[in-house]
């Protein structure tokens, strides 16, 4: 009996399988990351300042010179409602850089190796991190929505559709967080993860329908903008918020995503999650082996 007890005491931890165990492990890691965010509040505060600055700058600096298709020239209220879906979408996607930097920091400090020594699902480390980032992004959206209401933005649909619009925005943010996770596992330092997480986001967000109508772009950029997954979510949010003008064309090039933005947004987000979660988990296993 003594020998059996000794063997049990030195048993090597085994990875726990099963979907329910994976969910439980993911929630534990998510809780760890949320506690870390609470203990470092400046991360959340700085994450709020940037989107608020974008709202103020675009509304009061550029708003008077941008005409929304179908709206009377100089209609500031029309641009406020046109702009906010783009700002919301930009906010959830820019959280990608923070997700990548956080994972790179855990890799750099050796924390990932400690997780590997525990009897837990391999994918739970990344899933828990992305879920925690999703919670932080949701809180940021709440604050940003309040700021938007203060500058005159209004939603004109019922509560269910408005919540569906925010749900699509969060789904896009969650999808992009897996891209950030892959970047964080690929680079060597948190600084490189931050730079790598932002460099591709600027063309993605600005070559879109987020801040200006695409009809003013060169013809080849119009096609790029209207097939951009970011543009699909922005258009879907505008539709669900009731921030569209009836006589404005839904698409310049006749692109399918702009004609069916809600469905296109869901398809793009699910596809991004499926592809980049697979790549990120595979990279995680090889990077920590």
C-alpha positions in Angstrom: 0.0 0.0 0.0 2.9 2.3 0.8 4.5 1.7 -2.6 1.2 2.3 -4.4 0.7 5.6 -2.5 4.2 6.6 -3.4 3.7 5.9 -7.1 0.5 7.9 -7.1 2.3 10.9 -5.5 4.8 11.0 -8.3 2.4 10.4 -11.2 3.0 12.6 -14.2 0.1 15.0 -15.0 -1.9 13.9 -18.0 -3.7 16.1 -20.4 -7.4 16.0 -19.8 -9.6 15.4 -22.8 -13.2 15.8 -23.6 -15.2 18.9 -24.6 -16.5 19.6 -21.1 -13.0 19.5 -19.6 -11.7 21.8 -22.4 -14.5 24.3 -21.7 -13.7 24.2 -18.0 -10.0 24.7 -18.5 -10.7 27.6 -21.0 -12.9 29.3 -18.4 -10.2 28.9 -15.7 -7.6 30.6 -18.0 -10.1 33.3 -18.9 -10.7 34.0 -15.3 -6.9 34.3 -14.7 -6.6 36.8 -17.5 -9.6 38.9 -16.3 -8.1 39.1 -12.8 -4.9 40.3 -14.3 -6.8 43.0 -16.2 -8.4 44.1 -13.0 -5.1 44.4 -11.3 -3.6 46.4 -14.1 -6.4 48.9 -14.8 -4.2 51.2 -16.9 -4.4 48.6 -19.7 -8.2 49.0 -19.8 -8.1 52.8 -19.4 -5.6 53.2 -22.3 -7.7 50.9 -24.4 -10.7 53.3 -23.9 -8.8 56.5 -24.7 -7.9 55.6 -28.3 -11.4 54.9 -29.6 -12.8 58.0 -27.8 -10.1 60.1 -29.5 -11.1 58.6 -32.9 -14.7 59.5 -32.3 -13.9 63.1 -31.4 -11.4 63.6 -34.2 -13.5 62.1 -37.0 -16.7 63.8 -35.8 -15.5 67.3 -35.3 -12.4 67.5 -37.6 -13.4 65.5 -40.6 -17.2 65.3 -40.3 -18.0 68.6 -41.9 -16.1 67.8 -45.1 -17.5 64.3 -45.7 -20.9 63.8 -47.5 -22.8 60.6 -46.8 -24.5 59.2 -50.0 -28.2 60.0 -49.9 -27.9 62.7 -47.2 -28.1 66.5 -47.7 -24.7 68.2 -47.9 -23.4 69.3 -44.6 -25.7 67.0 -42.6 -23.6 66.4 -39.5 -26.1 64.1 -37.9 -26.0 61.8 -41.0 -22.2 61.5 -40.7 -22.4 60.8 -37.0 -24.6 57.8 -37.6 -22.6 56.7 -40.6 -19.3 57.0 -38.6 -20.2 55.1 -35.4 -20.5 51.6 -36.8 -17.0 52.1 -38.3 -15.6 53.3 -35.0 -17.2 50.3 -33.2 -15.7 47.9 -35.7 -12.3 49.5 -35.5 -12.3 49.3 -31.7 -13.0 45.6 -31.6 -10.4 44.8 -34.3 -7.7 46.9 -32.8 -7.9 44.8 -29.7 -6.1 42.2 -31.8 -2.8 43.9 -31.1 -3.3 43.6 -27.3 -4.2 39.9 -27.6 -1.1 39.2 -29.5 1.1 41.2 -27.2 -0.4 39.4 -24.1 0.3 35.9 -25.6 3.8 36.9 -26.7 4.5 38.2 -23.1 3.3 34.9 -21.6 5.6 33.1 -24.0 8.6 35.4 -23.2 8.2 34.9 -19.4 7.8 31.1 -19.7 4.3 31.1 -18.4 3.1 29.0 -21.3 5.6 26.3 -20.3 4.1 26.2 -16.8 0.7 25.7 -18.3 2.1 22.8 -20.3 3.1 21.0 -17.1 -0.5 21.0 -15.9 -3.2 18.4 -16.8 -5.2 20.7 -19.1 -6.3 21.0 -22.6 -3.7 22.5 -24.9 -6.2 24.7 -26.8 -7.6 26.0 -23.5 -4.7 28.5 -23.0 -5.5 30.3 -26.2 -9.3 30.0 -25.9 -9.2 31.4 -22.4 -7.1 34.3 -23.5 -9.3 35.2 -26.4 -12.4 34.9 -24.2 -10.9 37.3 -21.7 -10.1 39.8 -24.4 -13.7 39.5 -25.7 -15.0 40.5 -22.2 -12.7 43.5 -22.2 -13.8 44.5 -25.7 -17.4 44.3 -24.7 -16.8 46.7 -21.8 -15.0 49.1 -24.1 -18.0 49.0 -26.5 -20.4 49.9 -23.7 -18.3 53.0 -22.8 -17.9 53.9 -26.4 -21.7 53.6 -27.0 -22.3 56.1 -24.2 -19.8 58.5 -25.8 -21.5 58.1 -29.1 -24.9 58.9 -27.6 -23.4 62.1 -26.1 -22.2 63.3 -29.5 -25.6 62.7 -31.1 -25.5 59.1 -32.4 -28.8 57.3 -32.3 -30.0 53.8 -33.2 -33.4 53.7 -34.9 -34.2 50.0 -34.7 -35.6 47.9 -31.8 -33.5 46.6 -29.0 -33.2 43.1 -30.4 -31.7 44.3 -33.7 -29.4 46.8 -31.9 -28.1 44.0 -29.6 -27.6 41.8 -32.7 -25.5 44.6 -34.3 -23.2 44.7 -31.3 -23.1 40.9 -31.2 -21.8 40.9 -34.8 -19.2 43.4 -33.8 -18.0 41.3 -30.9 -18.0 38.2 -33.2 -15.7 40.0 -35.6 -13.5 41.1 -32.7 -13.3 37.5 -31.4 -12.4 36.2 -34.8 -9.6 38.8 -35.2 -8.3 37.9 -31.7 -7.3 34.5 -33.1 -5.2 36.3 -35.7 -3.6 38.2 -32.9 -3.0 34.9 -31.0 -1.2 33.5 -34.1 1.0 36.6 -34.4 1.8 36.5 -30.6 2.9 32.9 -30.9 5.0 33.6 -34.0 7.1 36.6 -32.9 9.7 36.7 -30.2 8.8 39.7 -28.1 5.6 41.6 -27.0 6.9 44.7 -28.8 7.0 42.8 -32.1 3.6 41.4 -31.5 2.1 44.9 -31.0 3.7 46.2 -34.2 2.8 43.1 -36.1 -0.8 43.2 -34.8 -1.3 46.8 -36.0 0.6 47.0 -39.3 -2.0 45.0 -41.2 -5.0 46.5 -39.4 -4.6 50.0 -40.8 -5.1 49.1 -44.4 -7.8 46.7 -43.5 -9.8 49.3 -41.6 -9.2 52.3 -43.8 -9.7 50.6 -47.2 -13.3 50.0 -46.2 -16.6 51.7 -45.8 -16.0 52.5 -42.1 -15.1 56.2 -42.3 -15.8 57.4 -45.8 -18.2 56.2 -48.5 -16.5 53.9 -51.0 -17.9 55.7 -54.0 -15.1 58.2 -53.7 -12.3 55.6 -54.0 -10.6 54.5 -57.2 -12.6 51.7 -58.9 -10.1 48.9 -58.0 -10.2 50.0 -54.3 -14.0 50.0 -54.3 -13.9 46.2 -55.1 -11.3 45.6 -52.4 -13.3 47.7 -49.8 -16.7 46.0 -50.6 -15.2 42.5 -50.3 -13.4 43.4 -47.1 -14.7 41.3 -44.1 -14.4 44.5 -42.0 -16.7 46.3 -44.4 -19.3 43.6 -44.2 -19.5 43.9 -40.4 -19.7 47.7 -40.6 -22.5 47.5 -43.2 -24.3 44.9 -41.1 -24.1 47.1 -37.9 -25.4 50.1 -39.8 -28.3 48.1 -41.1 -29.2 46.6 -37.6 -28.8 50.0 -35.9 -31.0 51.7 -38.5 -28.1 54.0 -39.5 -28.7 53.7 -43.3 -30.3 56.2 -45.6 -33.1 54.6 -47.7 -32.1 56.2 -51.0 -28.4 55.5 -50.6 -27.1 52.6 -52.8 -26.1 49.6 -50.8 -23.2 48.8 -53.1 -21.2 50.7 -55.7 -19.8 47.6 -57.5 -22.7 45.2 -56.9 -20.7 43.1 -54.4 -22.6 40.3 -52.7 -21.3 41.1 -49.2 -22.8 44.7 -49.4 -26.1 43.4 -50.6 -26.3 40.8 -47.8 -24.1 42.3 -45.1 -25.5 40.5 -42.0 -25.0 37.0 -43.6 -21.7 38.0 -45.1 -20.5 39.2 -41.7 -21.4 36.0 -40.0 -19.7 33.9 -42.7 -16.5 35.9 -42.7 -16.2 35.8 -38.9 -16.9 32.1 -38.6 -14.4 31.4 -41.5 -11.7 33.5 -39.8 -12.2 31.7 -36.5 -12.1 28.3 -38.1 -8.9 29.0 -40.0 -6.9 31.0 -37.5 -7.9 29.0 -34.4 -6.6 25.9 -36.2 -3.4 27.6 -37.1 -2.9 29.1 -33.7 -3.4 25.9 -31.8 -1.0 24.1 -34.1 1.6 26.8 -33.7 1.1 26.7 -29.9 1.9 23.0 -29.8 5.0 23.4 -31.9 6.2 26.6 -30.2 6.0 25.1 -26.7 7.1 21.5 -27.5 
